[in-house]
Amino acid sequence: MRAKPVSPVVKPKSGSPETPIVVAFTAGDRTGVIGQARRGYEAYVRGPGRIGCQFDTAAGGRYTRAGQPVRIVLDPGEMEGPNTWCSGPFHGTVKLQIGYACPSHGACHIPKGFPRIRPQTVGHFRFEIQQ
């Protein structure tokens, strides 16, 4: 199954090293637990690699129905590691993750024959961090 593309909007497009970045779009597909599969959107971002600042991270969105708004916040203060962005340009992708829906407790045994589905890139975005 091919995921539907989305058109992410980033706010703000430029910020300081402490600025949370919001990636918003309209869901092209339903997310959540559907049958044996768990589906969800994630925003991945990469910027200038430097020591002591955030340059490579990801965050997920809430489950939703197709056509509903999705809002993913990339907040350096809430991430593991350094709590500020590195300065410079950042490029990101929105991906639809699809995997087996493990039970909420106990062992997770993926059934034989359950398809292994790679994350599907459904959108791109960018922002700039000013020193």
Secondary structure, DSSP 4 states (H G I P E B T S, - for coil): -PPPP---EEE-SEE-TT--EEEEEE-SS--EEETTEEEEEEEEEE----TTSB-EEEEE-----TTSEEEEEE-GGGSSS-SSBPSEEEEEEEEEEEEE---SSS---PPTT------EEEEEEEEEE--
